[in-house]
Amino acid sequence: MEVGISLPTTGRNASPEAILRVAREAEESGFASVWVSDRLLRSAAAPGTAGQERLAPAPVTGFRAFDPIETLAYVAARTERVKLGTSVMGALFQPPIVLAKRLATLDQFSGGRVVAGLGQGWNPDEFAAAGVPMKRRGAGFEEYVSALRAVWGPDPVRFEGRFYRIAESEIGPKPLQRGGIPVILGASAPVSAERAGRIADGINLMAFTFEEVQRLVTSFLGAAKASGRDATELLVVLRSNNPLGGVEPQSSYRPLLSGSIEQALGDIDRLEELGVNHVFVPALSPGIPPEGRFQVLRRLLG
């Protein structure tokens, strides 16, 4: 099991100094990876449930979200070993040829350390701001991944799809990693896990219970096997945004990789039995004082 760290790229604590400090500490401590999230904006009015009007305007909080690729380029220049992952980028908000070139450039500059965690996006305001219809999700997202891989493939590149077209061209740079950059797809439902099993190099799980993990991993690996793929070569990544390093919670419900370090270690053992081979946790947690966070977090490495 590999263990990684989320970088503080969003919220009030996000800053270039904090991002670099955490990335360097993660590498020096022996963690396998660092990860960044992606948000275009924070809607001023939160969406209501299906069929309802939008809720009242949300309070101003000083929201910030650093761009994932520029952030990882900054980190790549100051680290040497850790993998650099996105979890997850809203891929549809930029043309596939643009994202493919940006990721390939980052892969070249980082020495082949990039893992491209991609998602369809979910916020209507972000789709509107990007000028992309939400109906592009689903079939459009699958075609997007195919277009990415075409750009990373040998020249001349040519792609003809329903949503995306690339005239026969030379396009570079290509990724440094042989076979292209690993693409893992965000998944919180069986249908998205099944899609990842068919078309991606891995899955980025958003799950809070072992039952959810088992259901998603089963869908993912079943689809991969049906597509003739070797499951041993696929990434099964679980992201945790939960507070870690404090005392054991008193309630009976505890999300995965939360609570005490001892509880998280037990979770990691069981997650590995379910087929998960990579987890990552936040470096900043209310349960861990900033000055001692990696002294505590290193215990996750065994």
N, C-alpha and C positions, 0 to 999 in steps of 0.2 A: 504494500500500500504506500503510495506517495502522498505527501502532505504539503499543501501550499498555503499561502497567505493572501487575503484580499488587501489591496492597497487603499488608503483613505482618499479616494478621488471624488467623493460626493459629500455634501453637507458642510456644516460650519467648520469642521476640523480639517477639511481638505485644503491642502496647500502644497506648492512644489517642495518645500522643505520637509513636510511630514511624509509625503510620498517617497522622496529619496531616502529619508532616514529609515522608514520601514522596509523599503526594498533592500537596502544594504544590510540591515540587521537580519532580514530573512535569508539572504544568501550566506552571510557569515555564520548563521546558526544552523545551516544545513538543510533548509527547506527546499523542496523540489521546484516550486513555482511561485510566481506572484500574478495576481489577477486584477483586472480593472473592469468596472461596469460602464454602462452607456446610457445616458439620458439626454435628449435634445432640450427638454424644458420641463418645468413643473407647472402643470395647469393651475391657473388662478382659481378655477372652480373645479372641484373634484367631480368626476362623473357619477351619476346616480346608477342605480341598478337598472337592468334591462326594462325598457318601457317607461321609465320614470324620468322626470326632469332632472337637470343637473343640480347639484347641491349648491349651497351658499358659497361665496368666495372663500378660499382658504386664506389663513393668515400669512403675512409676509414673514419668511424665516431666514432670509439671506441665503437662499438655495444657490448652490454652485455644483457643477458637474464637469470636470475636466475631460477633454476629448480623449478617448481610449488610445488611439494610435499615436498621437503626439506624446501622450504620457508615457507609453511604453518605449518610444524612441528615446525619450529623456532618461528613462530607467536603463535601457539597453546600453547607453553610452557610459554608464557608471556601474555596471555589473558585468559578470563574465559567464556565469553558469546557469542561473535560474531560468526556467522556462517562462515565457511571457504570454499570458492568456487573456482573452477578452471573455467576459461572462455577464451578459452576452451583448453583442452589438446588434442594433437594429439595422439589419443589412439592407432592407428595402428602401431606406432613406437616401441611398446614393446608388448610382448605376453600378452594375457588377464590374465593369471594366475599371472604374475608378477605384473601388474598394480592392479589387484584385491587385492593381498596381501599388496601392498604398501598403497593403499587407506584404507583398513581395519585396518592396523596398525595405520595410522593417525587418523582414527575414534576412535579407542581405546584410543590413547594418548590424544585426544582433548576432550574426554567426549561426543562423538557422535555429532560433529558439522559439518561434511563434506558434501558438495554438489559437486558431480562429474559432472562438465560440460565437455562434450567430443565432439570432432569433428573428421572428417575423415582426415584432413590435405589437403593441396592444393599445396604445393611447391615441384616440382619434385626433387630438390636438397636434400630436407629433406628426401624424400622417398629413394633416392639413398644412402644417408649417413646411413640410418637405415637398408638398405638391404631389403626393403619391396617393392614389385611391386605396382604401382599406381592402377592397376586393382583390388587390394584388396578392394578398395572403393566400396560403394554400398552394394551388398549382403554380402561381407566380413565384412563390418562394422556392419551390423545388426547381423550377427552371433557372432561378437566380444562382443556385448552387452549381448547376451544370455549366452556366456561363462563366462563373469564377474559375472552375477547373479548366475550361477551354482556354481562358486567358493564360493560365499557368502552364498549359501544355506546349508542345513544340510548335514553332512557327512553320508555315503561316497559320495564324489563327483565323477560324471562320466559325460563326455561330448563327444559326437561324432558328429562332423560336417564336412562340406566340407573343411573348412580351418583350423579348430582348433580341437584338440583331447586331452582329459585329461583322463588318465587311472583311474580306480576306486581307490580313494585315500581319506585319511584324509587330509584336508587342513585348516590351521588356521594361524592367528586368524580370526574369523568372525567379521563383523562390530558390533559396539556397538548398533547402531540404529536398532530398531526392524523393520524387513522387509527389511533390507539392506540399503545401502547408496542411496539417491536419485540420479538418473542419468538424467541429462538434456542434450539435444543435440543441438549443435549450428545450426542455420538455417538462411539463407538469401534468400531462394527460396521456393516456394510452395512444391516442391518435398521433400525437407529436412524437412519442417514443417510437412508434411504428415507422414514421417517416424517417427518423434518424437511422433506424436499423436498415432501411432500404438504401439511403443515399449518402450517409455521412460516415466519417471516420470515428465517430463517437457520439456520446450523449452527455449533456450537462443537466443533471437532475435538479429539480426544485421540489423537494419532498420533506415532510416533517415527521413522518413515522416510518417504521420498518415495513409496514404493510404497503404504504405508497411506493417505497423503493422497490420492493419485490414485484409489485404490479408493473411498474414502469420498466424495470430491467427485463422482466419476462417478455413484455411486448417488444422491447428493443432487440433482444437477442433472438427472439422468434422470427422477427422480420429479417434480421441479418442472415440467419441460417437459411430462410426461405429464398433469399437472394443469392445464395451460394457464397457467402462471405465467411471469412475465418474470424470467429468471435475472439480468439486469443489476441488478435492484432488491434482490437477496437478499444477506445477509451471509454470508461464509464466513470464520470466525474460527478461528485456531489458537492454542491455549494451550500454553505451555511452562513446565514446572516445573524445567527442567534448569539446572545451574550454568553461568554465562556470564561471560565476561570474563577467563578465565584463559589459560594457555598452551594450545597445540593438544594435544589428547590423543594419547597414543602408540599406543593400540589402534586397530584398523581400524574398530571400531564406534563411531559417534558419534551420539547422538540429535539430532534436529533442534533448531536454535537453542541449541546448547551449544558449549563450547569457546571459541575466541577470538572477538573481535568481527568479525574479518575472515571467519571461517568462517560466523558468523551472518548477515553481510551477503550472502554467497553463497547461503545458504539462503533468505533473503527473496526474492532475485531469482528463484530457481527456484520457490518456493512461489507467487509471483505468476503465473508462467507456468502453474501447475496450477489457477489459479482462486481462490486464497486472496487476500482483500482486506483482512484485518486480522489482526495477530498481537500477542500480548502476552507479556512475559517478566517474571521476578521481579526486583524492585529489589535484594533482598538476595541476594548470591551470594558464596560463599567466594573466588571469583577477583577480587572487587572490594572494596577497602577502603571502609568506609561513608562516609568523608569525601570520597571521590572518585568515588562510584558514578555520579552523573549526568554528570560530565565524560566518563566512559567510555561510558555508555549513550547519550548524545546522538549518538554516531557512528552508531547504528542509524537515525537519521532522515535520513541522507544529507547 
